[in-house]
Amino acid sequence: MAEVPGNDAGKARRRAVPAAKSSSRVRMSAAQRREQLISIARQIFAERGFDATSIEEVAARAKVSKPVVYEHFGGKEGLYAVVVDREVRSLLDRITSALTAGHPRELLEQAALTLLTYIEEETSGFRVLVRESPLMSATGNFSSVMNDVAHQVEHILGAEFSSRGYDPKLAELYSQALVGMVALTGRWWLEVRKPRKETVAAHLVNLAWNGLSHLEAKPGLITFRKPG
C-alpha cells in the first residue's frame, strides 16, 4: 500500500501535542475545608454582621457549593456560633494568660493592654464579637467574655478591699465598672487607632488606679446631700 504523502509528519505533529493536563488543584480534606469556611465566614461576619451575611457569599468566596457549607455547619446559625465561640475562647485565653503580675495595678495594665492588642491583631474577630446578634445568648458574645474577665478582677479587688477596710461585697460592682470602661474604650479605639495602644492602656489604668487608690469608704451623691 502506498504511503500517504505527509502522513508521517502528521503523526509526528500529533505526537508532539501535549496531553491535556489533569486538574492541578489539590482537594482539601474535610478538616481543611472546615477551617477555610470558618476563616471566610469570620471575615464576612465582621464586614457585614449576621443578618447581612449569606451562605451563598461564604460558598462563593470558598469556591464551593452551598451544600458543602450546610454539610459542615447545618446553616448560617451554626457557622456563626462556631466563629463566635472561637473568638470568645481566644480572647479569654489571652486575658487569662496575661494576668500574671502580683500587684493589682500591674494586673490592670496587663488586662487593658491585652484587650487592645487583641483588637489590633484580630480586628475581624473583635468586630464579630461586638456585633450583637439576636441569635446568641448571653454566654456566647463579647459581653460574656467581659463578664468572665470581671469575675477574675472581682477576686483581685475583693482581697484589696478587705485589706483596706472596704466592703468586699462591692468588689463585683467595681470590677464590672472597670472592665466595662476598658471594653468601651477598646470599641472606640477600634475605629480611631490613636493614640497608640500603650498610651491608651496607661491612661485607662491611670484613671482606674488613681481613682481606686483614693476611694471613699462610704461615698454619697452630692446631689442628695442635705445642706449643712
C-alpha positions in Angstrom: 0.0 0.0 0.0 1.3 3.4 -1.0 2.1 5.7 1.9 0.1 8.9 2.0 2.4 11.9 1.5 3.0 13.8 4.6 1.4 11.1 6.8 4.5 10.6 9.0 4.8 14.3 9.5 1.2 14.4 10.6 1.8 11.6 13.1 4.8 13.4 14.5 2.8 16.6 14.9 0.1 14.6 16.7 2.7 13.0 19.0 4.1 16.5 19.8 0.8 17.8 21.1 1.0 17.6 24.9 -1.8 15.6 26.6 -4.4 17.6 28.4 -3.3 18.4 31.9 -5.3 17.0 34.7 -6.6 19.4 37.3 -3.7 20.6 39.5 -5.9 21.8 42.3 -5.3 19.8 45.4 -8.5 18.6 47.0 -8.9 19.8 50.6 -9.6 17.4 53.5 -12.8 17.8 55.4 -10.9 19.4 58.3 -9.1 21.8 55.9 -12.3 22.8 54.2 -14.0 23.4 57.6 -11.1 25.7 58.6 -11.3 27.6 55.3 -15.1 28.2 55.7 -14.7 29.4 59.3 -12.0 31.9 58.2 -14.0 33.2 55.3 -17.2 33.4 57.4 -15.3 35.3 60.1 -14.3 37.9 57.7 -17.8 38.3 56.2 -19.5 38.4 59.6 -17.0 41.1 60.6 -17.7 43.2 57.5 -21.5 42.8 57.3 -22.8 41.4 60.5 -25.0 38.3 60.9 -28.2 39.5 59.2 -26.4 40.7 56.0 -24.2 37.6 55.6 -25.4 34.8 53.4 -24.4 31.2 52.9 -24.3 32.0 49.2 -21.5 34.5 49.7 -19.5 32.2 52.0 -19.7 29.4 49.5 -18.8 31.7 46.6 -15.7 33.0 48.3 -14.7 29.5 49.2 -15.4 28.3 45.6 -17.7 25.6 46.8 -21.4 24.8 46.5 -23.9 25.8 49.2 -24.5 22.2 50.3 -20.8 21.9 51.3 -21.3 24.7 53.9 -24.6 23.2 55.1 -22.8 19.8 55.4 -20.2 21.2 57.8 -22.3 23.6 59.9 -26.0 23.0 59.2 -26.7 26.6 58.2 -25.7 30.2 58.9 -26.6 30.0 62.6 -24.3 27.0 63.1 -21.5 28.7 61.3 -21.9 31.9 63.2 -22.0 30.0 66.5 -18.6 28.3 65.7 -17.0 31.6 64.7 -18.2 33.4 67.8 -17.2 30.6 70.2 -13.7 30.5 68.8 -13.3 34.3 69.3 -14.7 34.1 72.8 -12.2 31.4 73.8 -9.3 33.1 72.0 -9.8 36.4 73.8 -10.5 34.9 77.2 -7.4 32.7 76.9 -5.3 35.8 76.1 -6.5 37.8 79.0 -6.3 34.9 81.5 -2.7 34.1 80.4 -1.8 37.8 80.7 -2.9 38.2 84.3 0.4 37.0 85.9 1.6 40.0 87.9 1.3 40.2 91.7 0.5 43.8 92.1 -3.1 44.9 91.3 -2.1 47.9 89.2 0.1 45.7 87.0 -2.8 43.3 86.6 -5.0 46.2 85.4 -2.3 47.2 83.0 -1.9 43.7 81.6 -5.7 43.3 81.1 -6.1 46.6 79.3 -3.1 46.1 77.1 -4.1 42.5 76.2 -7.5 43.6 75.1 -6.1 46.4 73.0 -3.5 44.0 71.5 -6.3 41.6 70.6 -8.2 44.4 68.9 -5.1 45.4 67.0 -4.1 41.9 65.9 -7.5 40.3 65.5 -9.6 43.1 64.2 -12.1 40.9 62.3 -12.6 38.7 65.3 -13.3 41.7 67.6 -15.8 43.1 65.2 -17.6 39.8 65.1 -17.8 39.8 68.9 -19.0 43.4 69.4 -21.8 42.9 66.8 -24.6 41.7 68.9 -26.8 39.0 67.3 -30.4 38.2 68.5 -29.4 34.5 67.9 -26.7 34.4 70.5 -27.3 34.0 74.2 -25.6 35.9 77.0 -23.0 33.1 77.1 -21.8 33.5 73.5 -20.7 37.1 72.8 -18.4 39.9 73.8 -20.4 40.6 76.9 -19.8 37.0 78.2 -16.1 37.4 77.7 -16.1 40.7 79.7 -18.2 39.1 82.4 -15.6 36.3 82.7 -12.8 38.9 83.0 -14.8 40.9 85.5 -15.2 37.8 87.7 -11.4 37.4 87.8 -10.9 41.1 88.6 -13.5 40.8 91.3 -11.4 38.3 93.2 -8.4 40.7 92.9 -10.4 43.7 94.1 -12.1 41.7 96.9 -8.8 41.0 98.5 -7.7 44.6 98.0 -10.9 45.9 99.5 -10.6 43.7 102.6 -7.0 44.8 103.2 -8.2 48.5 103.1 -11.3 48.0 105.3 -13.8 48.4 102.4 -16.8 46.2 102.0 -15.6 43.3 99.8 -19.2 42.7 98.6 -18.8 45.8 96.5 -15.9 44.2 94.6 -18.3 42.9 92.0 -19.7 46.3 91.2 -16.2 47.9 90.9 -15.0 45.0 88.7 -17.9 45.4 86.3 -17.2 49.2 86.2 -13.5 48.8 85.5 -13.9 46.1 82.8 -16.7 48.0 81.2 -14.6 51.1 81.0 -11.8 49.2 79.3 -14.2 47.4 76.9 -16.0 50.5 75.8 -12.7 52.4 75.3 -11.5 49.4 73.2 -14.5 49.7 70.9 -13.8 53.4 70.4 -10.1 52.7 69.8 -11.1 50.0 67.2 -12.1 52.9 64.9 -9.6 55.7 65.7 -6.4 53.7 66.4 -4.7 56.6 68.1 -3.0 57.3 70.4 -1.0 54.1 70.3 -2.3 51.2 72.5 0.3 51.5 75.2 -0.7 55.2 75.7 -4.4 54.2 75.8 -3.7 51.5 78.3 -1.6 53.8 80.5 -4.4 56.4 80.6 -7.0 53.8 81.4 -5.0 52.5 84.3 -4.2 56.0 85.4 -7.9 56.8 85.7 -8.8 53.4 87.3 -5.9 53.1 89.7 -5.7 56.6 91.0 -9.4 56.6 91.4 -9.2 53.3 93.3 -6.4 54.5 95.5 -8.5 57.4 96.8 -11.8 55.7 97.3 -14.2 56.9 99.9 -15.3 54.1 102.2 -18.9 55.2 102.0 -19.4 57.5 99.0 -22.6 59.5 98.6 -24.1 61.7 95.8 -23.6 65.4 96.3 -27.0 66.0 94.7 -28.7 64.3 97.6 -26.7 65.7 100.5 -28.6 67.7 103.0 -27.3 71.3 103.4 -25.1 71.7 106.4 
